[in-house]
């Protein structure tokens, strides 16, 4: 378990966790809303039943001494990347809520909604958790209202293997998030 925790802290992030999913066609576009900054990052876009400009992946042989077989990696020749460490991610396109709404209003593809509770209130946030959450939930509501009923919803408690949200309020934040999801999707 300690090895897995260290690996997750040092190697896994949204970018390289989704890399195999882009590679095998499990996802075609990813939109990331940051409620702290009220900003949407688009990794690929949706248009009707098509995806456009999805980050490209490649297969390469594992370096000697690091296992056998092939690794799936971001294709540096066709995808602009941010950073050069093991946690390198594709450079997203910054879009506004109107662009996001336009993309999703005619979307014929199944959608998944996921968000981290620390986006609603995290360890570094100051002020009343209820006031901060209220403001950020209003932004999340606008985004969720742009998405037809999703096939799947995933909430990350942001507690393990490392805490990104104060443990004493994680249940309250989760309850608020679930309440919003219920209000939007019924």
Secondary structure by P-SEA (a helix, b strand, c coil): caaaaaaaaccccccccaaaaaaaccccbbbbbcccccbbbbccccccccccccccccccccccccccbbbbccccccccccccccccccbbbbbcaaaaaaaccccccbbbbbbbccccccccccccaaaaaaaaaaaaaaaaaacccccbbbbbcccccccccccccaaaaaaaaaaaaaaacc
